Amino acid sequence: MESREFRVRLPSDVAPNQYAAIVHAVAGVLDAAGVVAGSSISVDHYATDEDLNHGFDRFSAEYPWSDR
């Protein structure tokens, strides 16, 4: 199956917590659009698991998961 792609370029001075918040917000948008199951998100080589996990914890605490 052929896939579609879009790319987001951020300023180089985006802090790790901002980067993680953006990545997880994009995941939320994919979920809201109903396409998260067939999608993937690639991050740059500066992103660490620790930063992304911390960002996810902060993001998920305020995301309306139970509103479905």
HELIX and SHEET records of a PDB file:
HELIX    1   1 PRO A   16  ALA A   32  1                                  17    
HELIX    2   2 VAL A   36  GLY A   38  5                                   3    
HELIX    3   3 ASP A   49  GLU A   62  1                                  14    
HELIX    4   4 TRP A   65  ASP A   67  5                                   3    
END                                                                             
